[in-house]
Amino acid sequence: MTILLISSVCINLYSQNGNPSSDLELRLNKLSVEEKMDQLQKVHKEIFQLPHDFDYIKSTIMGEFNAYRAIHAPNFPVRENLGNDQKKIDLAFKHWISSYPMEYKLCIIKGFEIIRKYK
């Protein structure tokens, strides 16, 4: 429920302003690392629930997001390099969120932009 509320607040913020990134950044700053991880997963999930077929989402929409992320979040953990150990994955993402907060914010903001663009 909290994740949905956070997501709704961020999307509403984005849709009400021409340049909401500063408001969104302020809200993101108030979240714990756990909540930030949840928010990142929520954005990723919402992208894959957009009204497009899976191949289009994977190649075009995620391609756009991944290209942006490669430039603006070079320290983003690569899932393929982390294996299947969920604890290891969680630790890598917690470290990234804590160590590179601006990269995290840029990814979340871009995620919301993409969701809005392709909805």
Contacts in CASP RR format, 6 or more apart in sequence:
PFRMAT RR
TARGET T0000
AUTHOR 0000-0000-0000
METHOD contacts of the structure
MODEL  1
MTILLISSVCINLYSQNGNPSSDLELRLNKLSVEEKMDQLQKVHKEIFQL
PHDFDYIKSTIMGEFNAYRAIHAPNFPVRENLGNDQKKIDLAFKHWISSY
PMEYKLCIIKGFEIIRKYK
2 35 0 8 1.000
2 38 0 8 1.000
3 35 0 8 1.000
3 38 0 8 1.000
3 39 0 8 1.000
3 42 0 8 1.000
4 42 0 8 1.000
6 27 0 8 1.000
6 31 0 8 1.000
6 35 0 8 1.000
6 38 0 8 1.000
6 39 0 8 1.000
6 42 0 8 1.000
7 39 0 8 1.000
7 42 0 8 1.000
7 43 0 8 1.000
7 46 0 8 1.000
9 27 0 8 1.000
10 24 0 8 1.000
10 27 0 8 1.000
10 28 0 8 1.000
10 39 0 8 1.000
10 108 0 8 1.000
10 112 0 8 1.000
11 112 0 8 1.000
11 115 0 8 1.000
11 116 0 8 1.000
13 20 0 8 1.000
13 23 0 8 1.000
13 24 0 8 1.000
13 27 0 8 1.000
14 20 0 8 1.000
14 24 0 8 1.000
14 112 0 8 1.000
14 113 0 8 1.000
14 116 0 8 1.000
15 116 0 8 1.000
17 23 0 8 1.000
21 109 0 8 1.000
24 105 0 8 1.000
24 108 0 8 1.000
24 109 0 8 1.000
24 112 0 8 1.000
25 105 0 8 1.000
25 109 0 8 1.000
28 36 0 8 1.000
28 39 0 8 1.000
28 104 0 8 1.000
28 105 0 8 1.000
28 108 0 8 1.000
29 101 0 8 1.000
31 39 0 8 1.000
33 94 0 8 1.000
33 97 0 8 1.000
33 98 0 8 1.000
36 97 0 8 1.000
36 104 0 8 1.000
37 90 0 8 1.000
37 93 0 8 1.000
37 94 0 8 1.000
37 97 0 8 1.000
39 108 0 8 1.000
40 93 0 8 1.000
40 97 0 8 1.000
40 104 0 8 1.000
40 107 0 8 1.000
40 108 0 8 1.000
43 107 0 8 1.000
43 108 0 8 1.000
43 111 0 8 1.000
43 112 0 8 1.000
43 115 0 8 1.000
46 115 0 8 1.000
47 57 0 8 1.000
47 61 0 8 1.000
47 62 0 8 1.000
47 65 0 8 1.000
47 111 0 8 1.000
47 114 0 8 1.000
47 115 0 8 1.000
47 118 0 8 1.000
48 54 0 8 1.000
48 57 0 8 1.000
50 57 0 8 1.000
50 61 0 8 1.000
50 115 0 8 1.000
50 118 0 8 1.000
50 119 0 8 1.000
51 119 0 8 1.000
52 60 0 8 1.000
52 61 0 8 1.000
52 118 0 8 1.000
61 114 0 8 1.000
61 118 0 8 1.000
64 114 0 8 1.000
65 110 0 8 1.000
65 111 0 8 1.000
65 114 0 8 1.000
68 106 0 8 1.000
68 110 0 8 1.000
69 76 0 8 1.000
69 107 0 8 1.000
69 110 0 8 1.000
72 103 0 8 1.000
72 106 0 8 1.000
72 107 0 8 1.000
72 110 0 8 1.000
73 100 0 8 1.000
73 103 0 8 1.000
73 104 0 8 1.000
73 106 0 8 1.000
73 107 0 8 1.000
74 103 0 8 1.000
75 96 0 8 1.000
75 99 0 8 1.000
75 100 0 8 1.000
75 103 0 8 1.000
76 96 0 8 1.000
76 103 0 8 1.000
76 107 0 8 1.000
77 89 0 8 1.000
77 92 0 8 1.000
77 93 0 8 1.000
77 95 0 8 1.000
77 96 0 8 1.000
79 89 0 8 1.000
82 88 0 8 1.000
82 89 0 8 1.000
82 92 0 8 1.000
83 89 0 8 1.000
96 103 0 8 1.000
96 104 0 8 1.000
97 104 0 8 1.000
END
